[in-house]
Amino acid sequence: MGKTIGAGWSDRLFQTFTGILLILVGLVCFFPFYYIVVVSFATPAEFRQGGSLLFPGNGRCSRTSTFYPPRRS
């Protein structure tokens, strides 16, 4: 009775698989909300054109265009 029960390879494999599966499910659930936020900042022309809407930065979301409006000469 001196034998201790530890996590074997099958337990570690199960925990790893479960962790990866939960991360994937979390990303699948998070993506639609992120997409709605990104599309809400895009112009209709940018939305119709497609392209990279996942990482906005050159449209109205960029810091320079938001905080520093273009100067008139």
PDB file with SEQRES, HELIX, SHEET and CRYST1 records, atoms N, CA, C and O in Angstrom:
SEQRES   1 A   73  MET GLY LYS THR ILE GLY ALA GLY TRP SER ASP ARG LEU          
SEQRES   2 A   73  PHE GLN THR PHE THR GLY ILE LEU LEU ILE LEU VAL GLY          
SEQRES   3 A   73  LEU VAL CYS PHE PHE PRO PHE TYR TYR ILE VAL VAL VAL          
SEQRES   4 A   73  SER PHE ALA THR PRO ALA GLU PHE ARG GLN GLY GLY SER          
SEQRES   5 A   73  LEU LEU PHE PRO GLY ASN GLY ARG CYS SER ARG THR SER          
SEQRES   6 A   73  THR PHE TYR PRO PRO ARG ARG SER                              
HELIX    1 AA1 TRP A    9  PHE A   41  1                                  33    
HELIX    2 AA2 PRO A   44  GLN A   49  1                                   6    
HELIX    3 AA3 ARG A   63  PHE A   67  1                                   5    
CRYST1    1.000    1.000    1.000  90.00  90.00  90.00 P 1           1          
ATOM      1  N   MET A   1       0.799  -1.189   0.000  1.00  0.00           N  
ATOM      2  CA  MET A   1       0.000   0.000   0.000  1.00  0.00           C  
ATOM      3  C   MET A   1       0.847   1.261   0.000  1.00  0.00           C  
ATOM      4  O   MET A   1       0.304   2.351   0.179  1.00  0.00           O  
ATOM      5  N   GLY A   2       2.121   1.158  -0.189  1.00  0.00           N  
ATOM      6  CA  GLY A   2       2.986   2.323  -0.206  1.00  0.00           C  
ATOM      7  C   GLY A   2       3.030   2.989  -1.581  1.00  0.00           C  
ATOM      8  O   GLY A   2       3.718   3.997  -1.747  1.00  0.00           O  
ATOM      9  N   LYS A   3       2.323   2.457  -2.557  1.00  0.00           N  
ATOM     10  CA  LYS A   3       2.342   3.015  -3.916  1.00  0.00           C  
ATOM     11  C   LYS A   3       1.416   4.229  -3.989  1.00  0.00           C  
ATOM     12  O   LYS A   3       0.253   4.162  -3.591  1.00  0.00           O  
ATOM     13  N   THR A   4       1.956   5.356  -4.511  1.00  0.00           N  
ATOM     14  CA  THR A   4       1.134   6.560  -4.676  1.00  0.00           C  
ATOM     15  C   THR A   4       0.592   6.608  -6.089  1.00  0.00           C  
ATOM     16  O   THR A   4       1.216   6.133  -7.038  1.00  0.00           O  
ATOM     17  N   ILE A   5      -0.554   7.180  -6.197  1.00  0.00           N  
ATOM     18  CA  ILE A   5      -1.189   7.293  -7.511  1.00  0.00           C  
ATOM     19  C   ILE A   5      -0.847   8.661  -8.082  1.00  0.00           C  
ATOM     20  O   ILE A   5      -1.162   9.686  -7.477  1.00  0.00           O  
ATOM     21  N   GLY A   6      -0.212   8.682  -9.230  1.00  0.00           N  
ATOM     22  CA  GLY A   6       0.156   9.933  -9.883  1.00  0.00           C  
ATOM     23  C   GLY A   6      -0.496  10.025 -11.245  1.00  0.00           C  
ATOM     24  O   GLY A   6      -1.162   9.101 -11.711  1.00  0.00           O  
ATOM     25  N   ALA A   7      -0.286  11.154 -11.856  1.00  0.00           N  
ATOM     26  CA  ALA A   7      -0.847  11.352 -13.188  1.00  0.00           C  
ATOM     27  C   ALA A   7       0.003  10.595 -14.202  1.00  0.00           C  
ATOM     28  O   ALA A   7       1.183  10.893 -14.388  1.00  0.00           O  
ATOM     29  N   GLY A   8      -0.593   9.647 -14.829  1.00  0.00           N  
ATOM     30  CA  GLY A   8       0.102   8.864 -15.837  1.00  0.00           C  
ATOM     31  C   GLY A   8       0.075   9.564 -17.190  1.00  0.00           C  
ATOM     32  O   GLY A   8      -0.446  10.670 -17.330  1.00  0.00           O  
ATOM     33  N   TRP A   9       0.643   8.897 -18.167  1.00  0.00           N  
ATOM     34  CA  TRP A   9       0.702   9.503 -19.502  1.00  0.00           C  
ATOM     35  C   TRP A   9      -0.685   9.684 -20.090  1.00  0.00           C  
ATOM     36  O   TRP A   9      -0.920  10.636 -20.835  1.00  0.00           O  
ATOM     37  N   SER A  10      -1.603   8.792 -19.770  1.00  0.00           N  
ATOM     38  CA  SER A  10      -2.954   8.919 -20.322  1.00  0.00           C  
ATOM     39  C   SER A  10      -3.688  10.118 -19.710  1.00  0.00           C  
ATOM     40  O   SER A  10      -4.458  10.793 -20.394  1.00  0.00           O  
ATOM     41  N   ASP A  11      -3.448  10.379 -18.416  1.00  0.00           N  
ATOM     42  CA  ASP A  11      -4.060  11.562 -17.791  1.00  0.00           C  
ATOM     43  C   ASP A  11      -3.504  12.849 -18.393  1.00  0.00           C  
ATOM     44  O   ASP A  11      -4.251  13.788 -18.671  1.00  0.00           O  
ATOM     45  N   ARG A  12      -2.193  12.884 -18.591  1.00  0.00           N  
ATOM     46  CA  ARG A  12      -1.583  14.076 -19.184  1.00  0.00           C  
ATOM     47  C   ARG A  12      -2.042  14.281 -20.623  1.00  0.00           C  
ATOM     48  O   ARG A  12      -2.268  15.414 -21.049  1.00  0.00           O  
ATOM     49  N   LEU A  13      -2.178  13.203 -21.363  1.00  0.00           N  
ATOM     50  CA  LEU A  13      -2.664  13.289 -22.737  1.00  0.00           C  
ATOM     51  C   LEU A  13      -4.101  13.809 -22.767  1.00  0.00           C  
ATOM     52  O   LEU A  13      -4.444  14.653 -23.595  1.00  0.00           O  
ATOM     53  N   PHE A  14      -4.927  13.309 -21.874  1.00  0.00           N  
ATOM     54  CA  PHE A  14      -6.317  13.760 -21.800  1.00  0.00           C  
ATOM     55  C   PHE A  14      -6.394  15.239 -21.430  1.00  0.00           C  
ATOM     56  O   PHE A  14      -7.168  15.981 -22.036  1.00  0.00           O  
ATOM     57  N   GLN A  15      -5.611  15.678 -20.451  1.00  0.00           N  
ATOM     58  CA  GLN A  15      -5.626  17.088 -20.049  1.00  0.00           C  
ATOM     59  C   GLN A  15      -5.117  18.000 -21.159  1.00  0.00           C  
ATOM     60  O   GLN A  15      -5.646  19.095 -21.352  1.00  0.00           O  
ATOM     61  N   THR A  16      -4.104  17.565 -21.882  1.00  0.00           N  
ATOM     62  CA  THR A  16      -3.586  18.357 -22.998  1.00  0.00           C  
ATOM     63  C   THR A  16      -4.633  18.470 -24.101  1.00  0.00           C  
ATOM     64  O   THR A  16      -4.882  19.563 -24.610  1.00  0.00           O  
ATOM     65  N   PHE A  17      -5.242  17.359 -24.469  1.00  0.00           N  
ATOM     66  CA  PHE A  17      -6.267  17.367 -25.516  1.00  0.00           C  
ATOM     67  C   PHE A  17      -7.454  18.223 -25.102  1.00  0.00           C  
ATOM     68  O   PHE A  17      -7.980  18.988 -25.910  1.00  0.00           O  
ATOM     69  N   THR A  18      -7.880  18.099 -23.847  1.00  0.00           N  
ATOM     70  CA  THR A  18      -9.012  18.890 -23.362  1.00  0.00           C  
ATOM     71  C   THR A  18      -8.680  20.379 -23.355  1.00  0.00           C  
ATOM     72  O   THR A  18      -9.519  21.201 -23.724  1.00  0.00           O  
ATOM     73  N   GLY A  19      -7.473  20.732 -22.944  1.00  0.00           N  
ATOM     74  CA  GLY A  19      -7.059  22.132 -22.945  1.00  0.00           C  
ATOM     75  C   GLY A  19      -7.037  22.729 -24.341  1.00  0.00           C  
ATOM     76  O   GLY A  19      -7.519  23.842 -24.549  1.00  0.00           O  
ATOM     77  N   ILE A  20      -6.478  21.995 -25.303  1.00  0.00           N  
ATOM     78  CA  ILE A  20      -6.447  22.467 -26.696  1.00  0.00           C  
ATOM     79  C   ILE A  20      -7.857  22.612 -27.244  1.00  0.00           C  
ATOM     80  O   ILE A  20      -8.159  23.588 -27.930  1.00  0.00           O  
ATOM     81  N   LEU A  21      -8.710  21.660 -26.950  1.00  0.00           N  
ATOM     82  CA  LEU A  21     -10.094  21.712 -27.422  1.00  0.00           C  
ATOM     83  C   LEU A  21     -10.834  22.919 -26.839  1.00  0.00           C  
ATOM     84  O   LEU A  21     -11.565  23.605 -27.554  1.00  0.00           O  
ATOM     85  N   LEU A  22     -10.644  23.178 -25.545  1.00  0.00           N  
ATOM     86  CA  LEU A  22     -11.305  24.332 -24.922  1.00  0.00           C  
ATOM     87  C   LEU A  22     -10.791  25.659 -25.473  1.00  0.00           C  
ATOM     88  O   LEU A  22     -11.566  26.603 -25.626  1.00  0.00           O  
ATOM     89  N   ILE A  23      -9.509  25.745 -25.771  1.00  0.00           N  
ATOM     90  CA  ILE A  23      -8.963  26.964 -26.384  1.00  0.00           C  
ATOM     91  C   ILE A  23      -9.573  27.177 -27.763  1.00  0.00           C  
ATOM     92  O   ILE A  23      -9.951  28.299 -28.100  1.00  0.00           O  
ATOM     93  N   LEU A  24      -9.676  26.127 -28.561  1.00  0.00           N  
ATOM     94  CA  LEU A  24     -10.275  26.256 -29.896  1.00  0.00           C  
ATOM     95  C   LEU A  24     -11.743  26.668 -29.818  1.00  0.00           C  
ATOM     96  O   LEU A  24     -12.188  27.521 -30.586  1.00  0.00           O  
ATOM     97  N   VAL A  25     -12.491  26.076 -28.907  1.00  0.00           N  
ATOM     98  CA  VAL A  25     -13.903  26.440 -28.746  1.00  0.00           C  
ATOM     99  C   VAL A  25     -14.020  27.894 -28.293  1.00  0.00           C  
ATOM    100  O   VAL A  25     -14.904  28.617 -28.753  1.00  0.00           O  
ATOM    101  N   GLY A  26     -13.138  28.324 -27.399  1.00  0.00           N  
ATOM    102  CA  GLY A  26     -13.148  29.713 -26.954  1.00  0.00           C  
ATOM    103  C   GLY A  26     -12.866  30.685 -28.089  1.00  0.00           C  
ATOM    104  O   GLY A  26     -13.508  31.730 -28.183  1.00  0.00           O  
ATOM    105  N   LEU A  27     -11.909  30.350 -28.954  1.00  0.00           N  
ATOM    106  CA  LEU A  27     -11.613  31.209 -30.103  1.00  0.00           C  
ATOM    107  C   LEU A  27     -12.781  31.266 -31.078  1.00  0.00           C  
ATOM    108  O   LEU A  27     -13.091  32.324 -31.626  1.00  0.00           O  
ATOM    109  N   VAL A  28     -13.420  30.136 -31.289  1.00  0.00           N  
ATOM    110  CA  VAL A  28     -14.575  30.103 -32.195  1.00  0.00           C  
ATOM    111  C   VAL A  28     -15.716  30.954 -31.642  1.00  0.00           C  
ATOM    112  O   VAL A  28     -16.436  31.597 -32.407  1.00  0.00           O  
ATOM    113  N   CYS A  29     -15.884  30.962 -30.335  1.00  0.00           N  
ATOM    114  CA  CYS A  29     -16.949  31.775 -29.725  1.00  0.00           C  
ATOM    115  C   CYS A  29     -16.584  33.254 -29.693  1.00  0.00           C  
ATOM    116  O   CYS A  29     -17.472  34.103 -29.778  1.00  0.00           O  
ATOM    117  N   PHE A  30     -15.305  33.584 -29.572  1.00  0.00           N  
ATOM    118  CA  PHE A  30     -14.853  34.975 -29.474  1.00  0.00           C  
ATOM    119  C   PHE A  30     -14.817  35.664 -30.834  1.00  0.00           C  
ATOM    120  O   PHE A  30     -15.080  36.863 -30.915  1.00  0.00           O  
ATOM    121  N   PHE A  31     -14.498  34.932 -31.909  1.00  0.00           N  
ATOM    122  CA  PHE A  31     -14.293  35.524 -33.228  1.00  0.00           C  
ATOM    123  C   PHE A  31     -15.483  36.327 -33.750  1.00  0.00           C  
ATOM    124  O   PHE A  31     -15.262  37.422 -34.267  1.00  0.00           O  
ATOM    125  N   PRO A  32     -16.724  35.861 -33.652  1.00  0.00           N  
ATOM    126  CA  PRO A  32     -17.837  36.673 -34.175  1.00  0.00           C  
ATOM    127  C   PRO A  32     -17.963  38.038 -33.496  1.00  0.00           C  
ATOM    128  O   PRO A  32     -18.276  39.026 -34.160  1.00  0.00           O  
ATOM    129  N   PHE A  33     -17.728  38.106 -32.196  1.00  0.00           N  
ATOM    130  CA  PHE A  33     -17.795  39.385 -31.493  1.00  0.00           C  
ATOM    131  C   PHE A  33     -16.673  40.317 -31.948  1.00  0.00           C  
ATOM    132  O   PHE A  33     -16.897  41.510 -32.157  1.00  0.00           O  
ATOM    133  N   TYR A  34     -15.476  39.773 -32.099  1.00  0.00           N  
ATOM    134  CA  TYR A  34     -14.346  40.566 -32.584  1.00  0.00           C  
ATOM    135  C   TYR A  34     -14.620  41.072 -34.003  1.00  0.00           C  
ATOM    136  O   TYR A  34     -14.319  42.223 -34.321  1.00  0.00           O  
ATOM    137  N   TYR A  35     -15.183  40.226 -34.841  1.00  0.00           N  
ATOM    138  CA  TYR A  35     -15.484  40.610 -36.223  1.00  0.00           C  
ATOM    139  C   TYR A  35     -16.506  41.743 -36.268  1.00  0.00           C  
ATOM    140  O   TYR A  35     -16.373  42.660 -37.079  1.00  0.00           O  
ATOM    141  N   ILE A  36     -17.515  41.693 -35.414  1.00  0.00           N  
ATOM    142  CA  ILE A  36     -18.526  42.754 -35.382  1.00  0.00           C  
ATOM    143  C   ILE A  36     -17.891  44.075 -34.990  1.00  0.00           C  
ATOM    144  O   ILE A  36     -18.209  45.105 -35.584  1.00  0.00           O  
ATOM    145  N   VAL A  37     -17.010  44.073 -34.013  1.00  0.00           N  
ATOM    146  CA  VAL A  37     -16.347  45.302 -33.584  1.00  0.00           C  
ATOM    147  C   VAL A  37     -15.467  45.849 -34.697  1.00  0.00           C  
ATOM    148  O   VAL A  37     -15.481  47.052 -34.956  1.00  0.00           O  
ATOM    149  N   VAL A  38     -14.702  44.991 -35.360  1.00  0.00           N  
ATOM    150  CA  VAL A  38     -13.809  45.451 -36.428  1.00  0.00           C  
ATOM    151  C   VAL A  38     -14.605  45.990 -37.610  1.00  0.00           C  
ATOM    152  O   VAL A  38     -14.237  47.023 -38.170  1.00  0.00           O  
ATOM    153  N   VAL A  39     -15.683  45.320 -38.005  1.00  0.00           N  
ATOM    154  CA  VAL A  39     -16.494  45.768 -39.137  1.00  0.00           C  
ATOM    155  C   VAL A  39     -17.209  47.077 -38.807  1.00  0.00           C  
ATOM    156  O   VAL A  39     -17.459  47.886 -39.700  1.00  0.00           O  
ATOM    157  N   SER A  40     -17.535  47.290 -37.548  1.00  0.00           N  
ATOM    158  CA  SER A  40     -18.219  48.532 -37.187  1.00  0.00           C  
ATOM    159  C   SER A  40     -17.321  49.746 -37.375  1.00  0.00           C  
ATOM    160  O   SER A  40     -17.828  50.855 -37.550  1.00  0.00           O  
ATOM    161  N   PHE A  41     -16.014  49.572 -37.345  1.00  0.00           N  
ATOM    162  CA  PHE A  41     -15.092  50.683 -37.571  1.00  0.00           C  
ATOM    163  C   PHE A  41     -14.689  50.820 -39.036  1.00  0.00           C  
ATOM    164  O   PHE A  41     -14.074  51.820 -39.406  1.00  0.00           O  
ATOM    165  N   ALA A  42     -15.015  49.861 -39.865  1.00  0.00           N  
ATOM    166  CA  ALA A  42     -14.652  49.909 -41.282  1.00  0.00           C  
ATOM    167  C   ALA A  42     -15.693  50.710 -42.056  1.00  0.00           C  
ATOM    168  O   ALA A  42     -16.867  50.754 -41.690  1.00  0.00           O  
ATOM    169  N   THR A  43     -15.241  51.333 -43.122  1.00  0.00           N  
ATOM    170  CA  THR A  43     -16.165  52.038 -44.002  1.00  0.00           C  
ATOM    171  C   THR A  43     -16.879  51.013 -44.873  1.00  0.00           C  
ATOM    172  O   THR A  43     -16.385  49.897 -45.034  1.00  0.00           O  
ATOM    173  N   PRO A  44     -18.039  51.370 -45.442  1.00  0.00           N  
ATOM    174  CA  PRO A  44     -18.725  50.417 -46.320  1.00  0.00           C  
ATOM    175  C   PRO A  44     -17.866  49.979 -47.508  1.00  0.00           C  
ATOM    176  O   PRO A  44     -17.936  48.826 -47.935  1.00  0.00           O  
ATOM    177  N   ALA A  45     -17.057  50.896 -48.038  1.00  0.00           N  
ATOM    178  CA  ALA A  45     -16.195  50.524 -49.169  1.00  0.00           C  
ATOM    179  C   ALA A  45     -15.147  49.508 -48.739  1.00  0.00           C  
ATOM    180  O   ALA A  45     -14.861  48.566 -49.479  1.00  0.00           O  
ATOM    181  N   GLU A  46     -14.570  49.686 -47.551  1.00  0.00           N  
ATOM    182  CA  GLU A  46     -13.587  48.721 -47.056  1.00  0.00           C  
ATOM    183  C   GLU A  46     -14.230  47.363 -46.809  1.00  0.00           C  
ATOM    184  O   GLU A  46     -13.625  46.323 -47.067  1.00  0.00           O  
ATOM    185  N   PHE A  47     -15.451  47.381 -46.311  1.00  0.00           N  
ATOM    186  CA  PHE A  47     -16.152  46.126 -46.039  1.00  0.00           C  
ATOM    187  C   PHE A  47     -16.450  45.376 -47.329  1.00  0.00           C  
ATOM    188  O   PHE A  47     -16.255  44.162 -47.402  1.00  0.00           O  
ATOM    189  N   ARG A  48     -16.926  46.100 -48.358  1.00  0.00           N  
ATOM    190  CA  ARG A  48     -17.230  45.450 -49.643  1.00  0.00           C  
ATOM    191  C   ARG A  48     -15.970  44.947 -50.324  1.00  0.00           C  
ATOM    192  O   ARG A  48     -15.989  43.913 -50.992  1.00  0.00           O  
ATOM    193  N   GLN A  49     -14.865  45.684 -50.155  1.00  0.00           N  
ATOM    194  CA  GLN A  49     -13.614  45.297 -50.791  1.00  0.00           C  
ATOM    195  C   GLN A  49     -13.027  44.040 -50.163  1.00  0.00           C  
ATOM    196  O   GLN A  49     -12.319  43.278 -50.820  1.00  0.00           O  
ATOM    197  N   GLY A  50     -13.324  43.834 -48.899  1.00  0.00           N  
ATOM    198  CA  GLY A  50     -12.781  42.663 -48.213  1.00  0.00           C  
ATOM    199  C   GLY A  50     -11.405  42.978 -47.677  1.00  0.00           C  
ATOM    200  O   GLY A  50     -11.210  43.987 -47.000  1.00  0.00           O  
ATOM    201  N   GLY A  51     -10.455  42.119 -47.974  1.00  0.00           N  
ATOM    202  CA  GLY A  51      -9.099  42.361 -47.504  1.00  0.00           C  
ATOM    203  C   GLY A  51      -8.938  41.958 -46.051  1.00  0.00           C  
ATOM    204  O   GLY A  51      -9.645  41.085 -45.549  1.00  0.00           O  
ATOM    205  N   SER A  52      -8.006  42.602 -45.392  1.00  0.00           N  
ATOM    206  CA  SER A  52      -7.696  42.262 -44.008  1.00  0.00           C  
ATOM    207  C   SER A  52      -8.500  43.122 -43.045  1.00  0.00           C  
ATOM    208  O   SER A  52      -8.072  44.216 -42.678  1.00  0.00           O  
ATOM    209  N   LEU A  53      -9.656  42.632 -42.639  1.00  0.00           N  
ATOM    210  CA  LEU A  53     -10.444  43.330 -41.646  1.00  0.00           C  
ATOM    211  C   LEU A  53     -10.120  42.844 -40.238  1.00  0.00           C  
ATOM    212  O   LEU A  53     -10.665  43.360 -39.263  1.00  0.00           O  
ATOM    213  N   LEU A  54      -9.236  41.853 -40.127  1.00  0.00           N  
ATOM    214  CA  LEU A  54      -8.940  41.318 -38.808  1.00  0.00           C  
ATOM    215  C   LEU A  54      -8.069  42.251 -37.982  1.00  0.00           C  
ATOM    216  O   LEU A  54      -8.185  42.273 -36.757  1.00  0.00           O  
ATOM    217  N   PHE A  55      -7.210  43.013 -38.618  1.00  0.00           N  
ATOM    218  CA  PHE A  55      -6.317  43.908 -37.903  1.00  0.00           C  
ATOM    219  C   PHE A  55      -6.457  45.318 -38.461  1.00  0.00           C  
ATOM    220  O   PHE A  55      -5.669  45.718 -39.317  1.00  0.00           O  
ATOM    221  N   PRO A  56      -7.440  46.075 -37.994  1.00  0.00           N  
ATOM    222  CA  PRO A  56      -7.603  47.425 -38.523  1.00  0.00           C  
ATOM    223  C   PRO A  56      -6.452  48.306 -38.068  1.00  0.00           C  
ATOM    224  O   PRO A  56      -5.931  48.138 -36.965  1.00  0.00           O  
ATOM    225  N   GLY A  57      -6.060  49.234 -38.910  1.00  0.00           N  
ATOM    226  CA  GLY A  57      -4.968  50.107 -38.525  1.00  0.00           C  
ATOM    227  C   GLY A  57      -4.778  51.233 -39.512  1.00  0.00           C  
ATOM    228  O   GLY A  57      -4.158  52.244 -39.180  1.00  0.00           O  
ATOM    229  N   ASN A  58      -5.293  51.086 -40.709  1.00  0.00           N  
ATOM    230  CA  ASN A  58      -5.102  52.134 -41.695  1.00  0.00           C  
ATOM    231  C   ASN A  58      -6.380  52.919 -41.958  1.00  0.00           C  
ATOM    232  O   ASN A  58      -6.394  53.789 -42.828  1.00  0.00           O  
ATOM    233  N   GLY A  59      -7.420  52.639 -41.248  1.00  0.00           N  
ATOM    234  CA  GLY A  59      -8.686  53.348 -41.441  1.00  0.00           C  
ATOM    235  C   GLY A  59      -8.957  54.296 -40.291  1.00  0.00           C  
ATOM    236  O   GLY A  59      -8.043  54.931 -39.765  1.00  0.00           O  
ATOM    237  N   ARG A  60     -10.208  54.387 -39.908  1.00  0.00           N  
ATOM    238  CA  ARG A  60     -10.588  55.298 -38.838  1.00  0.00           C  
ATOM    239  C   ARG A  60     -10.128  54.828 -37.472  1.00  0.00           C  
ATOM    240  O   ARG A  60     -10.211  55.586 -36.506  1.00  0.00           O  
ATOM    241  N   CYS A  61      -9.651  53.615 -37.365  1.00  0.00           N  
ATOM    242  CA  CYS A  61      -9.233  53.093 -36.061  1.00  0.00           C  
ATOM    243  C   CYS A  61      -7.820  53.508 -35.691  1.00  0.00           C  
ATOM    244  O   CYS A  61      -7.435  53.414 -34.526  1.00  0.00           O  
ATOM    245  N   SER A  62      -7.046  53.963 -36.659  1.00  0.00           N  
ATOM    246  CA  SER A  62      -5.661  54.254 -36.342  1.00  0.00           C  
ATOM    247  C   SER A  62      -5.554  55.478 -35.445  1.00  0.00           C  
ATOM    248  O   SER A  62      -6.384  56.385 -35.503  1.00  0.00           O  
ATOM    249  N   ARG A  63      -4.536  55.487 -34.631  1.00  0.00           N  
ATOM    250  CA  ARG A  63      -4.346  56.550 -33.652  1.00  0.00           C  
ATOM    251  C   ARG A  63      -4.129  57.890 -34.324  1.00  0.00           C  
ATOM    252  O   ARG A  63      -4.647  58.906 -33.859  1.00  0.00           O  
ATOM    253  N   THR A  64      -3.373  57.909 -35.410  1.00  0.00           N  
ATOM    254  CA  THR A  64      -3.059  59.190 -36.047  1.00  0.00           C  
ATOM    255  C   THR A  64      -4.285  59.823 -36.670  1.00  0.00           C  
ATOM    256  O   THR A  64      -4.445  61.042 -36.606  1.00  0.00           O  
ATOM    257  N   SER A  65      -5.160  59.024 -37.275  1.00  0.00           N  
ATOM    258  CA  SER A  65      -6.338  59.619 -37.906  1.00  0.00           C  
ATOM    259  C   SER A  65      -7.419  59.963 -36.882  1.00  0.00           C  
ATOM    260  O   SER A  65      -8.274  60.805 -37.154  1.00  0.00           O  
ATOM    261  N   THR A  66      -7.397  59.334 -35.725  1.00  0.00           N  
ATOM    262  CA  THR A  66      -8.403  59.611 -34.711  1.00  0.00           C  
ATOM    263  C   THR A  66      -8.046  60.831 -33.886  1.00  0.00           C  
ATOM    264  O   THR A  66      -8.886  61.705 -33.669  1.00  0.00           O  
ATOM    265  N   PHE A  67      -6.808  60.898 -33.425  1.00  0.00           N  
ATOM    266  CA  PHE A  67      -6.418  61.971 -32.517  1.00  0.00           C  
ATOM    267  C   PHE A  67      -5.804  63.175 -33.223  1.00  0.00           C  
ATOM    268  O   PHE A  67      -5.788  64.273 -32.665  1.00  0.00           O  
ATOM    269  N   TYR A  68      -5.309  62.992 -34.416  1.00  0.00           N  
ATOM    270  CA  TYR A  68      -4.681  64.091 -35.153  1.00  0.00           C  
ATOM    271  C   TYR A  68      -5.351  64.234 -36.521  1.00  0.00           C  
ATOM    272  O   TYR A  68      -4.931  63.582 -37.478  1.00  0.00           O  
ATOM    273  N   PRO A  69      -6.379  65.071 -36.631  1.00  0.00           N  
ATOM    274  CA  PRO A  69      -7.049  65.220 -37.925  1.00  0.00           C  
ATOM    275  C   PRO A  69      -6.101  65.857 -38.938  1.00  0.00           C  
ATOM    276  O   PRO A  69      -5.157  66.546 -38.551  1.00  0.00           O  
ATOM    277  N   PRO A  70      -6.341  65.635 -40.231  1.00  0.00           N  
ATOM    278  CA  PRO A  70      -5.455  66.204 -41.246  1.00  0.00           C  
ATOM    279  C   PRO A  70      -5.488  67.732 -41.203  1.00  0.00           C  
ATOM    280  O   PRO A  70      -6.530  68.350 -40.985  1.00  0.00           O  
ATOM    281  N   ARG A  71      -4.320  68.310 -41.417  1.00  0.00           N  
ATOM    282  CA  ARG A  71      -4.204  69.768 -41.407  1.00  0.00           C  
ATOM    283  C   ARG A  71      -4.567  70.322 -42.769  1.00  0.00           C  
ATOM    284  O   ARG A  71      -4.273  69.733 -43.810  1.00  0.00           O  
ATOM    285  N   ARG A  72      -5.212  71.465 -42.728  1.00  0.00           N  
ATOM    286  CA  ARG A  72      -5.566  72.136 -43.983  1.00  0.00           C  
ATOM    287  C   ARG A  72      -4.479  73.143 -44.318  1.00  0.00           C  
ATOM    288  O   ARG A  72      -4.021  73.889 -43.452  1.00  0.00           O  
ATOM    289  N   SER A  73      -4.071  73.159 -45.579  1.00  0.00           N  
ATOM    290  CA  SER A  73      -3.019  74.114 -45.956  1.00  0.00           C  
ATOM    291  C   SER A  73      -3.568  75.372 -46.563  1.00  0.00           C  
ATOM    292  O   SER A  73      -2.804  76.265 -46.928  1.00  0.00           O  
TER     293      SER A  73                                                      
END                                                                             
